[in-house]
């Protein structure tokens, strides 16, 4: 091959590499932009309500992968009111935060706990995670700035095009951090709400996964009024503040191998 042809080949390969890198950067920029638009939309909504289905996939000490399915509802009124339910095969939990007090009721166990709580949803979520070690599943999406919560540890970003969930066309984005991979499907159009959120734990044996599917999305005046009150059964046993029940309790039968 003559020198001219060699240089032509080298330049062609180099040009292809530049185009590939440019496309990758454009895809990453687009993914970040779509996530930021979702975050801004969520933050702008004073009231939100939705129904959800969740699947907590774990790997047992016998190396068997198991999925624990739950469903629930959530109503949020910014900045300081939250009402959530979760019903699964092993628990039935309801939680209400009225801006002053957090009340959690385990209906199957007939146990409840009440604690004085911080004055915003953001601070409540942080305290549940840091003080009581009771993280709220997918809580980053409920914060006043989801983008700020989700992005600091991200090392890789991908725009995977579109997908369809329950007939809704969504933008499909994938992100990686050192400890988890996560994906999100965001509804296209004027209301870019999260339709599906998937978190995969890379530091736990078997890479267990948590999937949250959101449906019946409502915002603003669509949201039914909620008194953010929780009726405690008269015979329910009250727990101490430090005994707040786990919002996603895993039965002992299904304790995950390698879970922390």
Secondary structure, 3 states (H helix, E strand, C coil): CCHHHHHHHHHHHHHHHHHHHHHHHHHHHHHHHHHHHHHHHHHHCCEEEEEEEEEEEEEECCCCEEEEEEEEEEEEECCCEEEEEEEECCCEEEEEECCCEEEEEECCCCEEEEEECCCCHHHHHHHHHHCCCCCCCCHHHHCCCHHHHHHCCCCEEEEEEEEEECCEEEEEEEEECCCEEEEEEEECCCCCCEEEEEEEECCCCCCCEEEEEEEEEEEHHHCCCCCCCCCCCCCCEECCHHHCCCCCCCCHHHCECCCC
